[in-house]
Amino acid sequence: MESYNEILTGMENAYKDTTGYKPDENSDTGIRMRVLAGEVFNLTSQLEWLKKQMFPTTAEGIYLDYHAEERGITRKSAVKATGYVTFAMAYVITEDVIIPKGTVVATDDDVPLRFISTQERMIRAGTVNVVVPVEAEKGGKEYNVATGKIVCAVTAVQNIIQIINLSPMTGGADVESDDRLRNRILYLHYHHNNSTNTAFYKNLAESVEGVYSAGVIPKNRGVGTVDVYISRHGEDAGTLLINSVQELLTKEREVNVNVQVRTATKSSANIHLYLDVEEKYDFEEVKRDVEVMATDYVNSLGVGNPFYLSKLGVLIQQVQGVKGFIYDMDDSYDLLVSKKMYPAMGSITIERRVET
């Protein structure tokens, strides 16, 4: 696409070829040319942007959603994390204490993450605590908080002295990204969905909120059977999610086909590397950036997709501040997985590289 200056220069040259002189930039003609060149540039910019929205490989946002609708799929919404929080009293009580549905608790962070109880629970007389199911106030993977992070009561509950989650919150997921939705669209371009093939079952399973990826194995239990293995983003699919997918696939399956949905098995990718950073960067900050990037990359691979150190290496080298690195090949290795498994980050060890 031509820049504004290229468009203006072309107009001025064409004017000079016709009249024999170049218009002064402060003249009426020169001013008109600059205004017109700006409008032409804006128009061509809009046309270039529009061209990108015409194809799923380059479309963005709502225009990518339009391409998805043409293939019968929709962008997945954010999913709320769920888990359990323990409410404890200071002493054994003599009367029942109700923890109402809708009770709000939160993490002790600068920007607290809030969770809401989904069922009423009661601390019975003669006991000191009760476990309450909760869900995140909003969808998003940031709500997948670790054990012991939820410790604050937003809603006051009489005589409660401690609130804590003794297990992590899980299942939270962000709104499906453009890249992830694009990959699903392109998969259906390459693997035509005809209601009887692998693409049909994979597309259906991955359309369910909370399912990050799915692997399909036809005839796994013999003729007339299809097994579907699903995962969340970097973690196993829970029973509720498996049941949701099973219900959908049982409804939509081919006649006389037995479909069974299972959680895919986690296969841990362990990484050990020695990192060298640029002089003006703090080693601990760069190390943390590499850890976050590597974890996100491995967990994004999904069911049936292998993990290669070489591909991760390209991404590590792009992290700001990284000067170089080497893997410890005794503790780092590629990971090949079947359609029953998914890669997830296991242990990641990053040490400062020392020149020898």
GUDREN-684324 format. One record per atom (N, C-alpha, C): residue in three letters; y negated, x, z. Coordinates in pm, whole numbers, padded with zeros to 5 digits, always signed. Layout:
BEGIN
ALAYXZ
...
***
This chain:
BEGIN
MET+00118+00083+00000
MET+00000+00000+00000
MET-00125+00088+00000
GLU-00222+00050-00081
GLU-00345+00126-00088
GLU-00429+00108+00039
SER-00493+00217+00082
SER-00583+00210+00196
SER-00717+00150+00153
TYR-00799+00118+00253
TYR-00933+00065+00225
TYR-01013+00163+00138
ASN-01009+00292+00173
ASN-01084+00392+00097
ASN-01034+00404-00046
GLU-00904+00394-00065
GLU-00849+00401-00201
GLU-00893+00281-00284
ILE-00895+00162-00223
ILE-00941+00043-00295
ILE-01088+00056-00331
LEU-01171+00100-00235
LEU-01314+00115-00261
LEU-01340+00220-00369
THR-01269+00332-00361
THR-01287+00437-00462
THR-01250+00386-00600
GLY-01143+00309-00608
GLY-01102+00253-00737
GLY-01207+00159-00794
MET-01267+00077-00710
MET-01372-00014-00755
MET-01496+00062-00802
GLU-01533+00166-00723
GLU-01650+00244-00761
GLU-01628+00318-00892
ASN-01510+00371-00912
ASN-01480+00441-01037
ASN-01480+00347-01157
ALA-01424+00226-01134
ALA-01423+00128-01243
ALA-01566+00086-01278
TYR-01649+00070-01177
TYR-01790+00035-01201
TYR-01861+00146-01277
LYS-01834+00271-01238
LYS-01898+00386-01304
LYS-01854+00396-01449
ASP-01724+00371-01476
ASP-01675+00378-01614
ASP-01742+00273-01702
THR-01778+00159-01640
THR-01839+00050-01718
THR-01990+00067-01734
THR-02059+00109-01629
THR-02206+00115-01632
THR-02261+00256-01651
GLY-02180+00355-01624
GLY-02226+00492-01642
GLY-02281+00555-01516
TYR-02289+00482-01407
TYR-02336+00543-01282
TYR-02261+00481-01163
LYS-02258+00558-01054
LYS-02191+00512-00933
LYS-02293+00444-00843
PRO-02263+00325-00793
PRO-02362+00253-00711
PRO-02385+00322-00577
ASP-02509+00324-00532
ASP-02542+00379-00401
ASP-02483+00288-00293
GLU-02430+00350-00187
GLU-02362+00270-00085
GLU-02456+00175-00010
ASN-02587+00204-00014
ASN-02684+00118+00054
ASN-02747+00015-00040
SER-02708+00021-00167
SER-02761-00077-00262
SER-02689-00210-00246
ASP-02747-00314-00308
ASP-02685-00446-00301
ASP-02544-00441-00358
THR-02527-00374-00471
THR-02395-00363-00535
THR-02299-00285-00447
GLY-02347-00172-00389
GLY-02262-00091-00303
GLY-02214-00167-00180
ILE-02304-00245-00120
ILE-02267-00325-00003
ILE-02165-00431-00040
ARG-02188-00498-00154
ARG-02094-00601-00199
ARG-01954-00541-00222
MET-01953-00420-00279
MET-01824-00355-00306
MET-01749-00327-00175
ARG-01819-00281-00073
ARG-01754-00251+00053
ARG-01700-00377+00121
VAL-01778-00482+00113
VAL-01730-00609+00169
VAL-01607-00657+00093
LEU-01613-00651-00039
LEU-01501-00696-00122
LEU-01378-00608-00101
ALA-01400-00476-00090
ALA-01287-00385-00067
ALA-01218-00417+00065
GLY-01299-00451+00167
GLY-01241-00488+00297
GLY-01157-00613+00288
GLU-01205-00712+00213
GLU-01129-00836+00198
GLU-01001-00813+00119
VAL-01010-00731+00014
VAL-00889-00700-00065
VAL-00787-00626+00021
PHE-00837-00532+00104
PHE-00747-00458+00192
PHE-00678-00553+00292
ASN-00755-00646+00350
ASN-00696-00743+00443
ASN-00591-00828+00375
LEU-00619-00868+00251
LEU-00525-00951+00176
LEU-00397-00875+00147
THR-00409-00751+00102
THR-00289-00672+00071
THR-00209-00643+00199
SER-00280-00625+00310
SER-00210-00602+00437
SER-00129-00726+00475
GLN-00188-00843+00457
GLN-00116-00966+00486
GLN+00004-00985+00395
LEU-00011-00947+00270
LEU+00100-00959+00175
LEU+00214-00863+00212
GLU+00179-00741+00256
GLU+00281-00646+00298
GLU+00355-00698+00420
TRP+00279-00756+00515
TRP+00342-00812+00634
TRP+00433-00928+00597
LEU+00386-01013+00503
LEU+00464-01128+00461
LEU+00593-01084+00391
LYS+00587-00978+00313
LYS+00706-00926+00246
LYS+00813-00887+00348
LYS+00770-00829+00459
LYS+00866-00790+00562
LYS+00934-00911+00625
GLN+00861-01022+00636
GLN+00918-01142+00699
GLN+01015-01214+00607
MET+01019-01175+00480
MET+01107-01242+00384
MET+01252-01199+00396
PHE+01277-01088+00466
PHE+01413-01034+00472
PHE+01454-01011+00618
PRO+01576-01045+00653
PRO+01620-01029+00792
PRO+01621-00884+00839
THR+01631-00791+00747
THR+01633-00650+00786
THR+01499-00602+00840
THR+01389-00672+00806
THR+01256-00629+00848
THR+01175-00738+00917
ALA+01223-00861+00919
ALA+01148-00971+00981
ALA+01139-00952+01132
GLU+01039-01014+01192
GLU+01016-01002+01336
GLU+00986-01138+01397
GLY+01011-01149+01527
GLY+00971-01267+01603
GLY+01022-01398+01546
ILE+00932-01495+01537
ILE+00971-01629+01496
ILE+01024-01631+01353
TYR+00978-01537+01271
TYR+01026-01533+01132
TYR+01170-01485+01126
LEU+01208-01399+01219
LEU+01348-01361+01228
LEU+01431-01479+01277
ASP+01372-01561+01365
ASP+01440-01683+01410
ASP+01470-01776+01292
TYR+01377-01783+01197
TYR+01399-01868+01079
TYR+01520-01819+00999
HIS+01532-01687+00983
HIS+01648-01631+00913
HIS+01777-01663+00990
ALA+01769-01657+01123
ALA+01886-01687+01205
ALA+01930-01832+01185
GLU+01832-01923+01180
GLU+01864-02065+01162
GLU+01934-02089+01029
GLU+01900-02012+00928
GLU+01967-02027+00797
GLU+02115-01990+00805
ARG+02149-01906+00905
ARG+02289-01867+00923
ARG+02356-01946+01035
GLY+02285-02046+01088
GLY+02344-02132+01190
GLY+02347-02073+01329
ILE+02259-01976+01358
ILE+02256-01917+01490
ILE+02113-01922+01545
THR+02100-01909+01675
THR+01969-01911+01740
THR+01958-01794+01837
ARG+01834-01755+01864
ARG+01809-01648+01960
ARG+01850-01694+02100
LYS+01920-01609+02172
LYS+01964-01645+02306
LYS+01850-01628+02407
SER+01839-01724+02496
SER+01734-01723+02598
SER+01769-01625+02709
ALA+01671-01598+02793
ALA+01695-01514+02910
ALA+01792-01587+03004
VAL+01874-01510+03074
VAL+01973-01566+03166
VAL+01938-01521+03307
LYS+01949-01614+03402
LYS+01917-01583+03541
LYS+02034-01513+03610
ALA+02003-01410+03686
ALA+02104-01342+03767
ALA+02145-01434+03882
THR+02269-01421+03926
THR+02320-01502+04037
THR+02395-01413+04136
GLY+02415-01466+04253
GLY+02489-01392+04355
GLY+02484-01465+04486
TYR+02503-01390+04595
TYR+02511-01452+04728
TYR+02425-01374+04827
VAL+02363-01448+04917
VAL+02281-01389+05022
VAL+02331-01439+05157
THR+02340-01348+05252
THR+02384-01385+05387
THR+02264-01410+05477
PHE+02261-01526+05543
PHE+02160-01561+05642
PHE+02224-01544+05780
ALA+02159-01467+05867
ALA+02219-01439+05998
ALA+02124-01473+06112
MET+02182-01521+06222
MET+02106-01554+06343
MET+02111-01436+06441
ALA+02024-01440+06542
ALA+02023-01334+06642
ALA+02137-01349+06743
TYR+02190-01471+06756
TYR+02292-01497+06856
TYR+02374-01617+06812
VAL+02487-01638+06876
VAL+02572-01753+06845
VAL+02496-01881+06882
ILE+02489-01973+06786
ILE+02408-02094+06807
ILE+02493-02208+06863
THR+02425-02299+06927
THR+02493-02415+06986
THR+02477-02541+06903
GLU+02385-02535+06802
GLU+02365-02649+06713
GLU+02365-02599+06569
ASP+02406-02686+06478
ASP+02407-02649+06336
ASP+02265-02623+06286
VAL+02252-02520+06202
VAL+02124-02490+06137
VAL+02143-02500+05985
ILE+02061-02582+05921
ILE+02074-02605+05777
ILE+01989-02505+05700
ILE+02049-02447+05597
ILE+01975-02365+05498
ILE+01959-02455+05375
PRO+01843-02513+05354
PRO+01828-02612+05246
PRO+01843-02552+05106
LYS+01886-02637+05016
LYS+01882-02599+04875
LYS+01736-02577+04835
GLY+01710-02470+04759
GLY+01572-02439+04721
GLY+01505-02338+04812
THR+01577-02290+04913
THR+01523-02186+05001
THR+01498-02059+04919
VAL+01381-01999+04937
VAL+01341-01884+04856
VAL+01350-01756+04939
VAL+01415-01656+04882
VAL+01422-01522+04942
VAL+01376-01422+04837
ALA+01353-01297+04878
ALA+01296-01201+04784
ALA+01332-01058+04822
THR+01312-00969+04725
THR+01327-00826+04751
THR+01202-00773+04819
ASP+01214-00658+04881
ASP+01101-00596+04950
ASP+01041-00489+04860
ASP+00985-00532+04747
ASP+00924-00442+04650
ASP+00774-00468+04642
ASP+00702-00376+04577
ASP+00559-00398+04556
ASP+00535-00529+04481
VAL+00621-00555+04382
VAL+00621-00684+04313
VAL+00757-00748+04341
PRO+00766-00831+04445
PRO+00896-00885+04486
PRO+00962-00970+04378
LEU+01093-00961+04374
LEU+01173-01047+04286
LEU+01229-01160+04371
ARG+01203-01282+04331
ARG+01238-01399+04412
ARG+01368-01462+04364
PHE+01446-01511+04462
PHE+01572-01579+04436
PHE+01573-01711+04513
ILE+01640-01811+04456
ILE+01637-01946+04512
ILE+01780-01994+04538
SER+01803-02049+04655
SER+01937-02099+04686
SER+01969-02222+04600
THR+02091-02229+04552
THR+02130-02335+04460
THR+02211-02446+04528
GLN+02249-02423+04652
GLN+02323-02525+04726
GLN+02280-02523+04873
GLU+02290-02637+04937
GLU+02263-02642+05080
GLU+02383-02582+05155
ARG+02352-02501+05256
ARG+02457-02444+05340
ARG+02418-02463+05486
MET+02515-02447+05576
MET+02489-02472+05716
MET+02554-02363+05801
ILE+02475-02308+05895
ILE+02532-02218+05995
ILE+02585-02307+06107
ARG+02714-02310+06121
ARG+02778-02401+06216
ARG+02759-02354+06359
ALA+02754-02448+06448
ALA+02749-02417+06590
ALA+02867-02329+06627
GLY+02839-02224+06705
GLY+02944-02131+06744
GLY+02958-02012+06651
THR+02877-02008+06543
THR+02879-01896+06449
THR+02740-01834+06441
VAL+02728-01726+06364
VAL+02599-01658+06357
VAL+02547-01640+06214
ASN+02628-01670+06113
ASN+02579-01648+05977
ASN+02646-01742+05877
VAL+02590-01741+05756
VAL+02649-01817+05646
VAL+02611-01750+05514
VAL+02697-01759+05416
VAL+02673-01701+05284
VAL+02623-01812+05191
VAL+02512-01787+05125
VAL+02446-01889+05044
VAL+02437-01842+04898
PRO+02479-01926+04800
PRO+02463-01888+04660
PRO+02317-01898+04616
VAL+02272-01801+04541
VAL+02134-01800+04494
VAL+02130-01764+04346
GLU+02018-01798+04283
GLU+01993-01755+04146
GLU+01850-01704+04136
ALA+01826-01619+04038
ALA+01693-01563+04019
ALA+01593-01671+03983
GLU+01469-01649+04023
GLU+01363-01744+03991
GLU+01341-01752+03841
LYS+01358-01638+03772
LYS+01340-01631+03627
LYS+01458-01556+03565
GLY+01472-01570+03435
GLY+01574-01494+03365
GLY+01530-01350+03343
GLY+01626-01262+03325
GLY+01594-01122+03297
GLY+01686-01027+03369
LYS+01714-00914+03307
LYS+01806-00818+03367
LYS+01744-00744+03485
GLU+01611-00748+03500
GLU+01548-00683+03615
GLU+01592-00748+03746
TYR+01643-00871+03740
TYR+01689-00940+03859
TYR+01832-00903+03899
ASN+01896-00815+03822
ASN+02029-00765+03860
ASN+02011-00656+03966
VAL+01972-00698+04085
VAL+01937-00602+04190
VAL+02062-00557+04265
ALA+02053-00439+04324
ALA+02166-00379+04393
ALA+02188-00443+04530
THR+02303-00412+04589
THR+02336-00458+04724
THR+02228-00414+04823
GLY+02191-00505+04911
GLY+02097-00472+05018
GLY+01950-00479+04980
LYS+01917-00528+04862
LYS+01778-00532+04818
LYS+01707-00661+04857
ILE+01779-00769+04873
ILE+01716-00897+04908
ILE+01713-00908+05060
VAL+01593-00893+05117
VAL+01583-00884+05264
VAL+01469-00968+05321
CYS+01393-01037+05235
CYS+01275-01109+05282
CYS+01293-01260+05268
ALA+01245-01334+05368
ALA+01245-01480+05362
ALA+01108-01527+05316
VAL+01104-01598+05205
VAL+00980-01659+05159
VAL+00967-01798+05219
THR+01077-01871+05220
THR+01083-02000+05289
THR+01129-01978+05433
ALA+01051-02023+05527
ALA+01085-02003+05668
ALA+01207-02086+05707
VAL+01303-02021+05774
VAL+01420-02091+05827
VAL+01430-02057+05976
GLN+01442-02158+06059
GLN+01436-02143+06204
GLN+01538-02043+06257
ASN+01490-01947+06336
ASN+01573-01852+06411
ASN+01652-01753+06326
ILE+01627-01751+06195
ILE+01695-01653+06110
ILE+01629-01516+06132
ILE+01709-01414+06165
ILE+01651-01281+06186
ILE+01687-01182+06077
GLN+01786-01215+05996
GLN+01825-01121+05890
GLN+01868-01196+05765
ILE+01821-01145+05651
ILE+01863-01193+05521
ILE+01901-01071+05440
ILE+02018-01074+05380
ILE+02060-00958+05301
ILE+02168-01000+05201
ASN+02164-00939+05085
ASN+02272-00960+04988
ASN+02373-00848+05004
LEU+02494-00882+05040
LEU+02600-00784+05063
LEU+02676-00749+04937
SER+02632-00806+04825
SER+02687-00771+04693
SER+02573-00779+04593
PRO+02584-00711+04479
PRO+02473-00711+04383
PRO+02455-00846+04314
MET+02334-00870+04267
MET+02308-00985+04181
MET+02350-00946+04038
THR+02417-01032+03970
THR+02470-00998+03837
THR+02444-01110+03737
GLY+02461-01077+03610
GLY+02454-01177+03504
GLY+02319-01198+03442
GLY+02213-01137+03499
GLY+02080-01154+03442
GLY+02068-01085+03307
ALA+02001-01149+03214
ALA+01983-01090+03082
ALA+01847-01131+03026
ASP+01786-01041+02951
ASP+01658-01069+02888
ASP+01675-01160+02767
VAL+01566-01216+02719
VAL+01568-01288+02592
VAL+01622-01194+02485
GLU+01706-01244+02400
GLU+01768-01160+02297
GLU+01660-01091+02214
SER+01675-00962+02200
SER+01576-00883+02126
SER+01587-00906+01976
ASP+01482-00868+01903
ASP+01486-00877+01757
ASP+01601-00796+01701
ASP+01621-00676+01753
ASP+01728-00590+01700
ASP+01864-00652+01721
ARG+01886-00708+01840
ARG+02017-00768+01868
ARG+02040-00891+01781
LEU+01938-00977+01768
LEU+01951-01095+01683
LEU+01969-01054+01537
ARG+01897-00952+01494
ARG+01910-00903+01356
ARG+02053-00857+01328
ASN+02111-00787+01425
ASN+02249-00740+01406
ASN+02345-00857+01390
ARG+02323-00965+01464
ARG+02410-01082+01451
ARG+02393-01148+01315
ILE+02269-01154+01268
ILE+02243-01213+01137
ILE+02310-01130+01028
LEU+02291-00999+01033
LEU+02346-00912+00930
LEU+02499-00912+00933
TYR+02556-00927+01054
TYR+02702-00934+01065
TYR+02754-01052+00983
LEU+02683-01165+00991
LEU+02728-01282+00916
LEU+02701-01268+00766
HIS+02604-01185+00729
HIS+02585-01156+00586
HIS+02703-01077+00531
TYR+02755-00985+00612
TYR+02863-00899+00566
TYR+03001-00961+00589
HIS+03013-01050+00688
HIS+03140-01113+00720
HIS+03118-01264+00715
HIS+03151-01323+00604
HIS+03121-01464+00582
HIS+03198-01553+00678
ASN+03126-01643+00740
ASN+03180-01736+00837
ASN+03240-01856+00763
ASN+03375-01867+00763
ASN+03437-01977+00690
ASN+03524-02065+00779
SER+03500-02059+00910
SER+03569-02143+01009
SER+03715-02103+01030
THR+03763-01998+00965
THR+03902-01958+00985
THR+03916-01807+01003
ASN+03806-01734+01010
ASN+03816-01590+01017
ASN+03757-01534+01146
THR+03766-01403+01158
THR+03716-01335+01277
THR+03569-01362+01300
ALA+03490-01360+01192
ALA+03345-01380+01204
ALA+03313-01516+01267
PHE+03393-01616+01236
PHE+03369-01750+01290
PHE+03378-01750+01442
TYR+03486-01692+01496
TYR+03505-01691+01641
TYR+03407-01596+01710
LYS+03379-01483+01649
LYS+03283-01389+01707
LYS+03144-01452+01715
ASN+03102-01519+01609
ASN+02971-01583+01606
ASN+02961-01692+01712
LEU+03067-01773+01724
LEU+03066-01880+01823
LEU+03058-01824+01965
ALA+03140-01724+01994
ALA+03142-01668+02129
ALA+03007-01607+02164
GLU+02948-01534+02072
GLU+02821-01466+02100
GLU+02702-01561+02099
SER+02724-01684+02059
SER+02615-01783+02063
SER+02596-01840+02204
VAL+02692-01818+02292
VAL+02685-01873+02428
VAL+02591-01788+02513
GLU+02500-01854+02583
GLU+02407-01783+02670
GLU+02484-01699+02772
GLY+02447-01573+02783
GLY+02512-01483+02878
GLY+02614-01391+02815
VAL+02666-01429+02698
VAL+02761-01342+02628
VAL+02682-01238+02548
TYR+02709-01112+02575
TYR+02640-01006+02502
TYR+02716-00969+02376
SER+02847-00957+02385
SER+02926-00920+02267
SER+03067-00975+02281
ALA+03136-00981+02167
ALA+03271-01037+02165
ALA+03357-00961+02065
GLY+03482-00945+02098
GLY+03581-00888+02008
GLY+03688-00992+01981
VAL+03733-01001+01857
VAL+03829-01104+01818
VAL+03955-01039+01764
ILE+04071-01082+01814
ILE+04200-01029+01767
ILE+04287-01146+01723
PRO+04297-01169+01592
PRO+04385-01276+01543
PRO+04533-01238+01565
LYS+04617-01338+01586
LYS+04762-01322+01598
LYS+04802-01226+01708
ASN+04719-01214+01810
ASN+04749-01121+01919
ASN+04873-01164+01997
ARG+04895-01296+02001
ARG+05012-01350+02070
ARG+05107-01417+01972
GLY+05094-01379+01844
GLY+05178-01437+01741
GLY+05099-01522+01643
VAL+05166-01575+01542
VAL+05102-01658+01441
VAL+05041-01782+01506
GLY+04919-01814+01463
GLY+04852-01932+01516
GLY+04779-01908+01647
THR+04757-01782+01681
THR+04683-01751+01804
THR+04561-01663+01772
VAL+04458-01681+01850
VAL+04338-01598+01841
VAL+04294-01566+01983
ASP+04279-01438+02012
ASP+04229-01396+02143
ASP+04088-01341+02128
VAL+03999-01388+02214
VAL+03859-01347+02210
VAL+03825-01280+02342
TYR+03771-01159+02332
TYR+03735-01081+02451
TYR+03584-01069+02456
ILE+03525-01110+02568
ILE+03379-01115+02578
ILE+03330-01028+02693
SER+03202-00990+02686
SER+03139-00915+02796
SER+02993-00957+02808
ARG+02939-00935+02925
ARG+02795-00941+02943
ARG+02738-00807+02899
HIS+02610-00784+02927
HIS+02547-00658+02890
HIS+02588-00550+02991
GLY+02689-00470+02954
GLY+02734-00362+03040
GLY+02817-00403+03158
GLU+02868-00527+03159
GLU+02951-00571+03271
GLU+03047-00679+03227
ASP+03150-00702+03309
ASP+03251-00801+03278
ASP+03192-00942+03273
ALA+03258-01027+03198
ALA+03220-01169+03196
ALA+03284-01237+03315
GLY+03207-01316+03388
GLY+03262-01388+03502
GLY+03341-01511+03459
THR+03404-01574+03557
THR+03489-01690+03529
THR+03412-01804+03466
LEU+03292-01832+03515
LEU+03213-01943+03460
LEU+03179-01920+03314
LEU+03144-01796+03279
LEU+03110-01766+03141
LEU+03233-01775+03052
ILE+03346-01726+03100
ILE+03471-01736+03023
ILE+03504-01883+02998
ASN+03488-01966+03099
ASN+03520-02109+03083
ASN+03426-02176+02983
SER+03298-02135+02983
SER+03202-02193+02888
SER+03240-02159+02745
VAL+03277-02035+02722
VAL+03317-01993+02587
VAL+03448-02058+02548
GLN+03541-02066+02643
GLN+03670-02129+02614
GLN+03651-02275+02572
GLU+03564-02345+02642
GLU+03538-02485+02610
GLU+03483-02500+02469
LEU+03388-02414+02432
LEU+03329-02422+02299
LEU+03430-02389+02191
LEU+03506-02281+02209
LEU+03601-02239+02106
LEU+03718-02336+02093
THR+03759-02395+02202
THR+03865-02495+02196
THR+03820-02617+02115
LYS+03693-02652+02130
LYS+03637-02766+02057
LYS+03623-02736+01908
GLU+03584-02613+01874
GLU+03552-02579+01735
GLU+03666-02510+01660
ARG+03775-02478+01725
ARG+03884-02400+01663
ARG+03947-02475+01547
GLU+04023-02399+01470
GLU+04100-02459+01361
GLU+04213-02544+01419
VAL+04265-02634+01338
VAL+04377-02719+01380
VAL+04500-02632+01403
ASN+04571-02660+01511
ASN+04696-02592+01544
ASN+04679-02443+01574
VAL+04559-02404+01613
VAL+04535-02265+01654
VAL+04509-02261+01804
ASN+04579-02173+01871
ASN+04561-02156+02014
ASN+04463-02041+02038
VAL+04348-02074+02097
VAL+04243-01975+02124
VAL+04238-01948+02273
GLN+04238-01821+02307
GLN+04228-01784+02448
GLN+04115-01684+02467
VAL+04028-01713+02564
VAL+03913-01628+02593
VAL+03939-01551+02721
ARG+03913-01421+02715
ARG+03930-01334+02831
ARG+03807-01244+02844
THR+03790-01186+02960
THR+03687-01084+02974
THR+03736-00953+02915
ALA+03651-00885+02843
ALA+03685-00753+02794
ALA+03689-00656+02911
THR+03765-00550+02897
THR+03781-00451+03003
THR+03679-00339+02988
LYS+03616-00305+03099
LYS+03518-00197+03097
LYS+03586-00062+03078
SER+03528+00020+02991
SER+03574+00158+02973
SER+03454+00248+03000
SER+03461+00325+03107
SER+03345+00401+03153
SER+03322+00528+03072
ALA+03198+00547+03033
ALA+03157+00670+02964
ALA+03092+00762+03067
ASN+03151+00877+03089
ASN+03099+00972+03186
ASN+03027+01085+03112
ILE+02909+01119+03162
ILE+02824+01217+03094
ILE+02777+01321+03194
HIS+02786+01447+03155
HIS+02735+01559+03236
HIS+02662+01652+03140
LEU+02534+01674+03165
LEU+02458+01760+03075
LEU+02359+01846+03151
TYR+02318+01953+03085
TYR+02219+02046+03139
TYR+02092+02032+03055
LEU+01982+02000+03122
LEU+01859+01961+03054
LEU+01750+02067+03069
ASP+01680+02092+02958
ASP+01566+02183+02957
ASP+01443+02101+02915
VAL+01334+02105+02995
VAL+01216+02023+02965
VAL+01099+02112+02927
GLU+01005+02051+02856
GLU+00882+02122+02819
GLU+00802+02158+02944
GLU+00723+02264+02934
GLU+00654+02320+03051
GLU+00562+02220+03121
LYS+00492+02138+03046
LYS+00394+02049+03108
LYS+00456+01922+03166
TYR+00588+01907+03159
TYR+00654+01786+03209
TYR+00730+01814+03339
ASP+00736+01711+03423
ASP+00811+01720+03548
ASP+00959+01695+03520
PHE+01043+01784+03568
PHE+01186+01774+03540
PHE+01244+01642+03589
GLU+01210+01601+03712
GLU+01267+01480+03770
GLU+01228+01355+03690
GLU+01106+01351+03640
GLU+01062+01236+03561
GLU+01136+01229+03428
VAL+01148+01343+03362
VAL+01220+01345+03234
VAL+01367+01312+03257
LYS+01424+01366+03363
LYS+01564+01336+03398
LYS+01584+01186+03415
ARG+01492+01122+03487
ARG+01502+00978+03509
ARG+01492+00902+03377
ASP+01402+00944+03289
ASP+01387+00878+03158
ASP+01515+00891+03076
VAL+01577+01009+03082
VAL+01703+01029+03008
VAL+01813+00942+03066
GLU+01820+00933+03198
GLU+01922+00849+03262
GLU+01907+00703+03222
VAL+01784+00652+03223
VAL+01759+00512+03187
VAL+01794+00488+03041
MET+01750+00579+02953
MET+01777+00562+02810
MET+01926+00567+02783
ALA+01996+00666+02842
ALA+02140+00680+02818
ALA+02217+00559+02868
THR+02180+00509+02985
THR+02248+00392+03041
THR+02227+00270+02952
ASP+02103+00248+02909
ASP+02075+00134+02822
ASP+02151+00146+02690
TYR+02158+00268+02636
TYR+02227+00287+02508
TYR+02376+00257+02521
VAL+02441+00316+02622
VAL+02585+00296+02637
VAL+02617+00149+02662
ASN+02539+00085+02750
ASN+02565-00055+02783
ASN+02535-00150+02668
SER+02459-00102+02569
SER+02423-00188+02456
SER+02527-00187+02346
LEU+02627-00103+02356
LEU+02723-00087+02245
LEU+02808-00212+02225
GLY+02857-00270+02331
GLY+02932-00395+02320
GLY+03079-00377+02292
VAL+03149-00489+02289
VAL+03295-00490+02276
VAL+03340-00427+02144
GLY+03435-00336+02155
GLY+03497-00278+02036
GLY+03420-00166+01970
ASN+03301-00132+02021
ASN+03220-00028+01959
ASN+03236+00105+02032
PRO+03267+00213+01961
PRO+03291+00342+02026
PRO+03162+00406+02074
PHE+03175+00497+02169
PHE+03063+00578+02217
PHE+03084+00722+02171
TYR+02981+00777+02105
TYR+02988+00915+02057
TYR+02877+00997+02121
LEU+02912+01111+02175
LEU+02814+01201+02235
LEU+02709+01244+02134
SER+02749+01260+02010
SER+02656+01306+01907
SER+02542+01207+01885
LYS+02575+01077+01886
LYS+02472+00975+01866
LYS+02380+00967+01987
LEU+02437+00979+02106
LEU+02353+00980+02226
LEU+02263+01103+02224
GLY+02315+01215+02176
GLY+02237+01338+02172
GLY+02111+01324+02089
VAL+02118+01253+01979
VAL+02000+01230+01895
VAL+01893+01156+01974
LEU+01934+01057+02053
LEU+01839+00979+02132
LEU+01780+01060+02247
ILE+01864+01142+02311
ILE+01814+01225+02420
ILE+01705+01319+02371
GLN+01725+01376+02254
GLN+01628+01471+02201
GLN+01495+01406+02170
GLN+01495+01273+02156
GLN+01372+01200+02126
GLN+01295+01159+02252
VAL+01356+01176+02369
VAL+01287+01142+02495
VAL+01171+01239+02516
GLN+01056+01185+02549
GLN+00937+01268+02565
GLN+00958+01370+02677
GLY+00930+01496+02646
GLY+00943+01603+02744
GLY+01071+01682+02733
VAL+01169+01633+02657
VAL+01296+01704+02642
VAL+01277+01820+02545
LYS+01308+01940+02592
LYS+01301+02059+02506
LYS+01437+02087+02443
GLY+01541+02065+02520
GLY+01676+02085+02469
GLY+01777+02050+02578
PHE+01904+02047+02541
PHE+02008+02016+02638
PHE+02143+02058+02582
ILE+02241+02071+02670
ILE+02379+02093+02628
ILE+02469+02007+02715
TYR+02578+01957+02657
TYR+02676+01881+02735
TYR+02771+01977+02806
ASP+02816+01937+02923
ASP+02931+02000+02985
ASP+03054+01929+02929
MET+03122+01991+02837
MET+03229+01924+02763
MET+03353+01900+02848
ASP+03358+01959+02967
ASP+03471+01930+03056
ASP+03455+01793+03121
ASP+03330+01748+03133
ASP+03303+01620+03200
ASP+03241+01515+03109
SER+03224+01546+02980
SER+03162+01453+02885
SER+03254+01439+02765
TYR+03268+01319+02716
TYR+03361+01299+02605
TYR+03328+01170+02531
ASP+03369+01167+02403
ASP+03357+01045+02323
ASP+03449+00938+02382
LEU+03420+00814+02347
LEU+03497+00703+02402
LEU+03531+00606+02289
LEU+03658+00598+02255
LEU+03704+00504+02153
LEU+03765+00383+02223
VAL+03722+00266+02184
VAL+03767+00144+02252
VAL+03824+00044+02152
SER+03914-00038+02199
SER+03970-00145+02116
SER+03881-00268+02126
LYS+03919-00374+02057
LYS+03844-00499+02063
LYS+03868-00575+02193
LYS+03946-00514+02282
LYS+03966-00572+02414
LYS+03879-00504+02519
MET+03799-00406+02476
MET+03727-00322+02572
MET+03582-00305+02530
TYR+03499-00264+02625
TYR+03360-00234+02594
TYR+03317-00109+02671
PRO+03234-00024+02611
PRO+03184+00094+02682
PRO+03077+00052+02783
ALA+03074+00119+02895
ALA+02968+00100+02995
ALA+02946+00234+03063
MET+02824+00255+03110
MET+02793+00382+03173
MET+02873+00398+03301
GLY+02941+00511+03311
GLY+03013+00546+03433
GLY+02927+00638+03517
SER+02969+00762+03530
SER+02887+00859+03603
SER+02798+00934+03504
ILE+02676+00962+03545
ILE+02585+01042+03463
ILE+02523+01148+03553
THR+02549+01273+03517
THR+02501+01387+03595
THR+02411+01472+03506
ILE+02287+01493+03550
ILE+02192+01574+03474
ILE+02141+01684+03564
GLU+02163+01809+03521
GLU+02119+01924+03597
GLU+02019+02005+03514
ARG+01940+02084+03584
ARG+01844+02170+03515
ARG+01919+02281+03442
ARG+01885+02300+03319
ARG+01949+02405+03239
ARG+01889+02541+03277
VAL+01975+02634+03306
VAL+01933+02769+03344
VAL+01972+02865+03234
GLU+01872+02938+03182
GLU+01899+03034+03076
GLU+01982+03150+03131
THR+02082+03191+03055
THR+02166+03305+03096
THR+02143+03423+03005
***
